[in-house]
Amino acid sequence: MAKQWNTEMQERFDKLQAAADEFRGRFDAIDIRFKEVDQRFEAVDRRFDVMDQRFEAVDRRFDEFETRILRAFKTQTEDIRADLQKVAEGFGGMLERMERNITEMRREWAETRTDHESILGNHERRITTLERAKNS
């Protein structure tokens, strides 16, 4: 009986050993698959890192672009403001010259009118004097 028991035990042990070997093989296969998946995740992680760097570069370019645009806009605005100031000053100067010219023209016209009135008055007196002399 001890021999038969030993044989049964050996068979059971062999079966258990075979099952353990099968499990070990499956675990090794699973371990290999996990390593492959892990490698894939690492590759995806590296790709994400590259994409992250690209996005950061694009963000920096947008920030730089925004800064350049704002700086250019500010410069253009200041230039336009300066140009408008020059136009306003020039227009103001032109209005002052026109006002001086109009004042001068009024003064000259008043002098001319006075001269004409004086001449017409003189002609009237002369004509009146001549008509009196003719009628007398």
C-alpha positions as CSV (number, residue, x, y, z in Angstrom):
1,M,0.0,0.0,0.0
2,A,2.8,2.4,0.7
3,K,4.0,1.8,-2.7
4,Q,0.7,2.4,-4.3
5,W,0.2,5.5,-2.1
6,N,3.7,6.7,-3.2
7,T,2.7,6.1,-6.8
8,E,-0.6,8.0,-6.4
9,M,1.2,10.7,-4.7
10,Q,3.8,10.9,-7.3
11,E,1.1,11.0,-10.0
12,R,-0.7,13.8,-8.1
13,F,2.6,15.6,-7.6
14,D,3.4,15.2,-11.3
15,K,-0.1,16.5,-12.2
16,L,0.4,19.4,-9.8
17,Q,3.8,20.0,-11.2
18,A,2.4,20.0,-14.8
19,A,-0.4,22.4,-13.7
20,A,2.2,24.6,-12.0
21,D,4.4,24.5,-15.1
22,E,1.3,25.4,-17.2
23,F,0.5,28.3,-14.9
24,R,4.1,29.4,-14.9
25,G,4.0,29.3,-18.7
26,R,0.8,31.3,-18.7
27,F,2.2,33.8,-16.2
28,D,5.4,34.1,-18.3
29,A,3.2,34.8,-21.4
30,I,1.2,37.3,-19.4
31,D,4.4,38.9,-18.1
32,I,5.7,39.2,-21.7
33,R,2.4,40.8,-22.7
34,F,2.5,43.2,-19.8
35,K,6.1,44.1,-20.8
36,E,4.9,44.7,-24.4
37,V,2.0,46.8,-23.2
38,D,4.3,48.6,-20.9
39,Q,6.7,49.4,-23.8
40,R,3.7,50.6,-25.8
41,F,2.6,52.9,-23.0
42,E,6.2,54.2,-22.8
43,A,6.2,54.9,-26.5
44,V,2.8,56.6,-26.2
45,D,4.1,58.5,-23.3
46,R,7.1,59.7,-25.3
47,R,4.8,60.7,-28.1
48,F,2.7,62.7,-25.6
49,D,5.9,64.4,-24.4
50,V,6.8,65.3,-27.9
51,M,3.3,66.6,-28.5
52,D,3.4,68.5,-25.3
53,Q,6.7,70.2,-26.3
54,R,5.2,71.1,-29.7
55,F,2.1,72.6,-28.0
56,E,4.4,74.6,-25.7
57,A,6.3,75.8,-28.7
58,V,3.1,76.8,-30.4
59,D,2.0,78.6,-27.2
60,R,5.2,80.5,-27.0
61,R,4.9,81.5,-30.7
62,F,1.4,82.7,-30.1
63,D,2.5,84.7,-27.0
64,E,5.4,86.2,-29.0
65,F,3.0,86.9,-31.9
66,E,0.6,88.6,-29.6
67,T,3.3,90.6,-28.0
68,R,4.6,91.7,-31.5
69,I,1.1,92.5,-32.7
70,L,0.3,94.6,-29.6
71,R,3.7,96.4,-29.8
72,A,3.1,97.1,-33.5
73,F,-0.5,98.2,-32.8
74,K,0.7,100.5,-30.0
75,T,3.4,102.0,-32.3
76,Q,0.9,102.5,-35.1
77,T,-1.6,104.1,-32.7
78,E,1.1,106.4,-31.5
79,D,2.1,107.3,-35.1
80,I,-1.5,107.9,-36.0
81,R,-1.9,110.1,-32.9
82,A,1.2,112.1,-33.8
83,D,0.0,112.5,-37.4
84,L,-3.4,113.6,-36.3
85,Q,-1.8,116.1,-33.9
86,K,0.3,117.5,-36.8
87,V,-2.8,117.7,-39.0
88,A,-4.7,119.5,-36.2
89,E,-1.9,121.9,-35.7
90,G,-1.6,122.5,-39.4
91,F,-5.3,123.0,-39.7
92,G,-5.3,125.4,-36.7
93,G,-2.4,127.3,-38.3
94,M,-4.3,127.5,-41.6
95,L,-7.4,128.7,-39.9
96,E,-5.4,131.4,-38.1
97,R,-3.8,132.5,-41.5
98,M,-7.2,132.6,-43.1
99,E,-8.6,134.7,-40.2
100,R,-5.6,137.1,-40.5
101,N,-6.2,137.3,-44.3
102,I,-9.9,137.9,-43.9
103,T,-9.2,140.6,-41.3
104,E,-6.6,142.2,-43.7
105,M,-9.1,141.9,-46.6
106,R,-11.8,143.6,-44.5
107,R,-9.4,146.4,-43.5
108,E,-8.3,146.9,-47.1
109,W,-12.0,146.8,-48.2
110,A,-12.9,149.3,-45.6
111,E,-10.1,151.6,-46.8
112,T,-11.1,151.1,-50.4
113,R,-14.7,151.8,-49.6
114,T,-13.8,154.9,-47.7
115,D,-11.7,156.0,-50.7
116,H,-14.6,155.3,-53.1
117,E,-17.0,157.2,-50.8
118,S,-14.6,160.1,-50.6
119,I,-14.2,160.1,-54.4
120,L,-17.9,159.8,-55.0
121,G,-18.6,162.6,-52.6
122,N,-16.0,164.7,-54.4
123,H,-17.6,163.9,-57.8
124,E,-21.0,164.8,-56.4
125,R,-19.8,168.2,-55.2
126,R,-18.1,168.9,-58.5
127,I,-21.2,167.8,-60.5
128,T,-23.4,169.9,-58.3
129,T,-21.1,172.9,-58.6
130,L,-21.0,172.4,-62.4
131,E,-24.8,172.1,-62.6
132,R,-25.3,175.3,-60.6
133,A,-22.8,177.1,-62.7
134,K,-24.6,175.9,-65.9
135,N,-28.1,176.9,-64.5
136,S,-27.0,180.3,-63.4
